Amino acid sequence: MKSAIYNGAFDVVVTERDTPSCGPKDVLLRNLHAGICGSDVAVYRHGPGAHQILVGEEFGHEVVSEVAEVGPEVTELAVGDRVYPYPLLAKGDPGKAGCIGGFSEYILVPDCRLGEQVFTVDRRIPTPVAGLIEPFTVAHRAVRRCRPRRGEKAVVFGAGTIGIGAAVALKSFGVEQVLVVDLADLRLRKAAGLGFETCNSLHHDVQKRAAEVFGEVTTLLGTFPDADIYIEAAGADELLATIQNMAKPGSRIGAVAVHPKPVAVNLVRLAYGEQELIGPGGYRPEDVLDVMKIMADGTFDLASIITHTFALDRIVEAIETAGDRERALHVAIAY
């Protein structure tokens, strides 16, 4: 089989490896569509870090596949079933969640159990959209942890795949209005096409734009946009300070973006503004099931955020394209 191997910064090669064979309880998956994650871009540019992508290993984890072979003791799955391999458990080791082999033609799932290592994908979900399940579960978990309530209002910083996924999740939980903030017009056009309010923070004051969209509320600490939830999905170090300064008392702030270095927190704002700073903690099976329900419903044209698709042999070009915020949003490998 063809397999992309991560060897360090600016060093990814496609090579031939033996196709794995099934043991009695194993399942062999043939990959269909695999997304380029921001973590894939980060380790390509900067080398290995806190992204569970290991040097010398196959990598890729945003993937939808079909069952190619089942071991004789596997009874819940059949050849041809379309499945989502759950990265935390697909290889039996959460420490390898970033390198399950989405950028290889096949993945072996050892000791495979339906609803744990893999989930069947609803037939109503198009395959390219199913390739978005993993990043959307990350976003969904971040939103769930912020305890959204029907009728609330939210701001999402970052219009990449995770940010778009967060905006969709907020609406699914009943949030009334969502403002998406980014620097790239392409990404903001995609967000607007899905029905969200937008703001290009390169050209507009975010706090003023949020006040236009949501109205304002005056408190003992001053006047603020009347938003209840903020999601930081962009990863710029200065954003937490921006959010804390514009968030009204009682706001919840979900920090889903990965920062390579520690970021300062304004404890005065946190204390006197009764702000909550919330970490998402990855994702859980309940998030997978919720995301697939959203995708099967078809309310949002999620295929519209896939801007580029490449063959596996062009994996380096795909990763470099995914890192170009001005001309790309979600980039994928199609098999």
N, C-alpha and C positions, 0 to 999 in steps of 0.2 A: 504494500500500500504506500501511497505518497503521504508524507508527514512533514509538517513544518516544525523545526527544532529551534528553540531559543538558546543562543550561545552567549548572550550578553548584549551590551549597547551596540546598536547598529549592526547586529550580527544574527540574522535569522536566515536559515537555509531550508529548502525543501529537499528531502532525501527519500530514499526507498527504505522501508522497514518491513519486517515480516508482519503479515496480517495476523493478529492474535487468534488463538483457537479457544473455543469454549470448554470449560470444565463442566461438571454435572449441574452446577447451580448458576452458571454464568450466562450472560447474554452478550452477543456481539451486535453492535449498532453500526449502521452505515449512515454517515452524516449527510444531512441535506442542506442546511443553511447555518452559518456560524457568524456571529457579529464580532466586530473589532471593539473591544472594551477600552475605555480610557486607561485602564491599568496596563493593557497590552501596549498602548502608545507610550505610556510612562516608562516601562522597563526597556522598551526599544530605544528610547531617547537617552535614558539616564542610567541604565543598568538595574540589576535586581534590587528590590527594596521590600516594602511591607505589602506585597501584592500576591503572595503565594504562587509566584511564577518562578520556576527553578531552572538554573542554568543546565543545559544539556538535555532538557526534557521536552517532550511534546507540550504544546500549550493550547490555549483557547478554551473558553468555558461558556460562552453565550451561544448555545447550539440546540438545534432540533434534529432528530435522527429518526431512522426507521429500523426495526428489528430485522437483522440479516440472518441470525442464527441463534438458537436457544439450546441450552444444555438439557439433557434428558429429564432432569428433576424440576425444570421450570414449567409451571402449569398455568400461570396467570398471563403469559404473553405468547404471541405467535408471530411467526415471520410475516413481515409487512406492516405490523402495528407501528403507528407513528408515535414517538415518545419524546419527552423532555428529560434528559439526564440531569439529575439534581446535583450540582457541583459539590456541595458539602459532603455528599455520601457516595457519589458515583464511583469513586476509586477506593472507598472504604477508609479514607484519610482526609479529614477536613483541611489539613495542611497543604493538600494538593488541589484545593478547589480552583485555583487559577490555571491549572495545567492538566485538565482531564482529557485533552486531545481533540478539542473542537476543530483545530486546524490540521487534522489528519483525516484520512478517508474513513477510518473505522475507529471505534472506541470499544474496548472490552470492559463490561461492567461485572466485576466479580460478585458472587453471592447475591445475585440481583433479586430484589423484592419490589413488587409494584406498590407505589405509594410511598416508597422510601428512597431507593436509588433512582427510580424512574417513575414518571407520571405519563399516562396516556394523554394525547392531545386531541381535543375535540375536533371532529371532522369539519366543523364550520370555520375553524381558524386557518387561514391560508398559511402555507409553509413559511414564506418570508416573515410574516407577522409572528408566527410561533417562535422564530429565531430571536424575537424581542422579549421572550418570557423572562429570561434571567435578569436583564437590567431593570425590567419593569417590576420584578419582585423586590429588588433592592429599593426602588423608589416607593413601592407600596408599603414596605415595612417601615420606612422612615416616616411616611405620612401616618400610618396606623399608630406609631409610637407617640405622635403629636396629638392624639385623641381628638380628631376633627369632629365637629358637630354640625348638624344640618343648619344651613343658614349662615354659617360663618364665612369669613373672607380670608384670602391667603395670597402671599407673594412668594413666587419661586424665583430664586436667583440661579440662572443657568438654563439654557434652552437646548442642551444636549439631550442624549437619550434618557439619562436619569432624570433630568429636569422635566422633560416632556412627560415621562412616566409618572413623576410626582404630581404634575398638574392634572393628569387623567385620574390618578388615584384620589386626589382631593375632591374632584367632581363626583367620583363614585361613592364617596363617603357623605355626600350631600352638601359640600361647601358651595356656597352660592356664587361667588365670584373669585376668579384666579387671575392675578397679574403675573406674567412671565417676563423676566428681565435678562437681557443679554447684551453683548457688544456686536454680535454678528447679525446683519439684516436677513441673511438667508434663513438662519435658525428662527428668527422672530417671525418671518413670513410663514414658516411651517407651523409655529405655535398659533398664529392668528388663524391659519387655515383650519385648525382644529377647534376654533371657537374661543380662544383665550385672549384676554387683553394683553397688550405687550408694551414694553418700554426699552428703547435702546439707551443704556446708561452712558454711552459715549457722547450722546447728543442732548440728553434730557436729564433733568434732576429727578431721581427716582422717588424721593419723598413727595415732591410736588405732583408727580404723575400718579402715585398711589393715592394721594388725597383727592385728585380728580376722579379716580375710579371708585374709591370706597367712601368718600367723605372723610370728615375729621371728627376727632373726639378731644375735648379739652379736659385735662386732669390737673391735679395739684403739681405734677411735674412738667406740665406744658401741653401743647397741642400736637397731636400725632395723627397719622393716617389710621382710619378705623379698620385695621386688619388684625386678625387674631392669630394667624400662623405664618411663620416664615420658614422656607426651606432653602438651605444653602447647598446648592448642587453645582456650583461653579468652581470652587477650589482656590479662589483668589484670597490671599491672606488678609487683605483689608476688608473683606466683606462682612466678617463677624462684627467689626466695629461699626460699619455702616448700618447693619441690621439692628444692633443694640441701640444705636442712637435714634433710629426712627420708629422702633417698636413701642407701642403703647403699653402701659402697665398691664400685667397679666398675660402678655403674649407668650406663645410657645415657639421655640426656635429649633428646628430639626437640622442637625449638621450631618449631612450625608456625604459630602465631598471628602475625598482623601487629601490631606495636606502632608507634604513631606517633612515639614518641621512644625514644632509647637506654635500655636497661635494665641496671642494674648486675649484674655477675657476681662471685660470691665465688670468687676465684682460690685461696684457701687450701683451700676445700672441693674445688675442681676438682683441685688438685694432690695433696693428701694423701688425699682420698677417691677418687682415681683415677676421677673422674667424666668422662663424655664429654658435651659439649654439641654437638648435631648439628643442622645446618640442612637442611631437606628439599630445597631446590632445585627447587621446582615439581613437574613430573611428566614422564613419558616415555611413549612408545608402549607399552612393556611394562606400564606401570601401567594404561593403558586396557584392554588385553587381559585382564589379571588381574581388574580390577573387573568387566568384562562376564561373565567366567566365574562370579564370585561371584553376580552378579545372576541369571544364567541358571539357576544351580543351585537358587535359591529357598529355601535353608536359612533365610534371615532374611526376615521380613516387612517389607521396606524401605519399602513403600508406607505403613506405619503412621506413619512420621515426617513425612509430608506433612500438615500440620495445616490449611493454608488454600490455596485456589486462586481466582484472580481472572481476569477478562477483562482484555485489554490496556488498555482505556479506564480501568481502575481501578489503573493502575500505581503512582500515588502512594500510594493506600491500601495496596497490596500491600507497598511498601517500608516504610511506617510500621508495618504489622503485623509484618513480618519483624524489625523492631528491638525488638519487645516480647517480651522473653525469657520473661515470665511466662505469656503466653497463646499463644505460637507457637513452632514449631520450624522446619520447612522450609516456605517459602511459595513458590508458583509461579504463573506465568501460563500459562493453558491457551488454546490457539487453536481 
